[in-house]
Amino acid sequence: MVLLFGARESTKDVDAFSLDPGAATSVSKAAALVAAALGLPDDWLTEAAKGYAHGLTLGPVLFEGPTLRVRAPSACNCWQ
C-alpha cells in the first residue's frame, strides 16, 4: 500500500504473499538470502497481512521483472 499510495512508512517489514502456494518456499529462501546480504532482520518479509486479503482482487502492477510481478491489492476488479 505504501508503494501504491505513496503513504508514509508505518512499519519496518514488508507484507507479501503469493497466489501460488508452491512459491512460498522459494520466496522464503530468497528473503533469507536478502536479509543476510543486507543485514535485515529475519522477519523483514512476512505474510502477516495475508488474513486481511480475503475478498481482494488483483490490482495494478507496481513492478514487473523477468521472474517477479508485484501487484497492489484492489477491492474491485477495476484494473483487469
C-alpha positions as a Markdown table, in Angstrom:
| # | Residue | x | y | z |
|---|---|---|---|---|
| 1 | Met | 0.0 | 0.0 | 0.0 |
| 2 | Val | 3.0 | 2.3 | 0.6 |
| 3 | Leu | 4.1 | 1.8 | -3.0 |
| 4 | Leu | 0.6 | 2.3 | -4.4 |
| 5 | Phe | -0.4 | 5.4 | -2.5 |
| 6 | Gly | 3.0 | 6.9 | -1.5 |
| 7 | Ala | 1.9 | 6.6 | 2.1 |
| 8 | Arg | 4.5 | 7.1 | 4.9 |
| 9 | Glu | 6.4 | 4.2 | 6.2 |
| 10 | Ser | 4.5 | 2.8 | 9.1 |
| 11 | Thr | 6.3 | -0.5 | 9.8 |
| 12 | Lys | 9.8 | -1.8 | 9.1 |
| 13 | Asp | 8.7 | -5.0 | 7.5 |
| 14 | Val | 7.2 | -5.8 | 4.1 |
| 15 | Asp | 4.0 | -7.9 | 3.9 |
| 16 | Ala | 3.7 | -10.1 | 0.9 |
| 17 | Phe | 2.1 | -13.3 | -0.2 |
| 18 | Ser | 1.9 | -15.3 | -3.4 |
| 19 | Leu | -1.2 | -16.6 | -5.1 |
| 20 | Asp | 0.9 | -19.7 | -6.0 |
| 21 | Pro | 1.1 | -21.9 | -2.9 |
| 22 | Gly | 4.2 | -23.6 | -4.3 |
| 23 | Ala | 6.1 | -20.3 | -4.4 |
| 24 | Ala | 6.1 | -19.8 | -0.6 |
| 25 | Thr | 9.2 | -21.9 | 0.0 |
| 26 | Ser | 11.2 | -20.2 | -2.8 |
| 27 | Val | 10.1 | -16.8 | -1.6 |
| 28 | Ser | 11.1 | -17.6 | 2.0 |
| 29 | Lys | 14.6 | -18.8 | 0.9 |
| 30 | Ala | 15.1 | -15.7 | -1.3 |
| 31 | Ala | 14.0 | -13.4 | 1.6 |
| 32 | Ala | 16.5 | -15.1 | 3.9 |
| 33 | Leu | 19.3 | -14.5 | 1.4 |
| 34 | Val | 18.3 | -10.9 | 1.0 |
| 35 | Ala | 18.2 | -10.5 | 4.8 |
| 36 | Ala | 21.7 | -12.0 | 5.2 |
| 37 | Ala | 23.2 | -9.9 | 2.4 |
| 38 | Leu | 21.7 | -6.6 | 3.6 |
| 39 | Gly | 21.8 | -7.1 | 7.3 |
| 40 | Leu | 18.0 | -7.1 | 7.7 |
| 41 | Pro | 16.1 | -8.9 | 10.4 |
| 42 | Asp | 15.0 | -12.4 | 9.5 |
| 43 | Asp | 11.3 | -11.3 | 9.5 |
| 44 | Trp | 11.6 | -8.4 | 7.2 |
| 45 | Leu | 9.3 | -10.1 | 4.7 |
| 46 | Thr | 6.2 | -11.5 | 6.3 |
| 47 | Glu | 2.7 | -12.9 | 5.4 |
| 48 | Ala | 1.2 | -11.1 | 8.4 |
| 49 | Ala | -1.3 | -9.2 | 6.3 |
| 50 | Lys | -2.5 | -12.2 | 4.4 |
| 51 | Gly | -5.5 | -12.6 | 6.7 |
| 52 | Tyr | -6.7 | -9.2 | 5.6 |
| 53 | Ala | -6.6 | -10.1 | 1.9 |
| 54 | His | -9.9 | -12.0 | 1.8 |
| 55 | Gly | -12.2 | -10.6 | -0.9 |
| 56 | Leu | -9.4 | -8.5 | -2.6 |
| 57 | Thr | -8.6 | -8.9 | -6.3 |
| 58 | Leu | -5.5 | -8.3 | -8.3 |
| 59 | Gly | -4.8 | -4.6 | -8.5 |
| 60 | Pro | -2.4 | -2.7 | -10.8 |
| 61 | Val | 1.1 | -4.0 | -11.5 |
| 62 | Leu | 3.6 | -2.0 | -9.4 |
| 63 | Phe | 6.8 | -3.8 | -10.6 |
| 64 | Glu | 7.5 | -6.4 | -13.2 |
| 65 | Gly | 10.8 | -8.2 | -13.8 |
| 66 | Pro | 11.8 | -11.4 | -15.6 |
| 67 | Thr | 10.8 | -13.6 | -12.6 |
| 68 | Leu | 8.7 | -11.4 | -10.4 |
| 69 | Arg | 5.5 | -9.4 | -10.8 |
| 70 | Val | 4.3 | -7.2 | -7.9 |
| 71 | Arg | 0.7 | -6.1 | -7.7 |
| 72 | Ala | -1.2 | -3.9 | -5.3 |
| 73 | Pro | -4.4 | -5.4 | -3.9 |
| 74 | Ser | -7.7 | -4.0 | -5.0 |
| 75 | Ala | -11.2 | -4.0 | -3.6 |
| 76 | Cys | -12.6 | -4.0 | -7.1 |
| 77 | Asn | -11.8 | -5.5 | -10.4 |
| 78 | Cys | -11.1 | -2.1 | -12.0 |
| 79 | Trp | -7.6 | -2.7 | -13.3 |
| 80 | Gln | -8.1 | -6.0 | -15.1 |
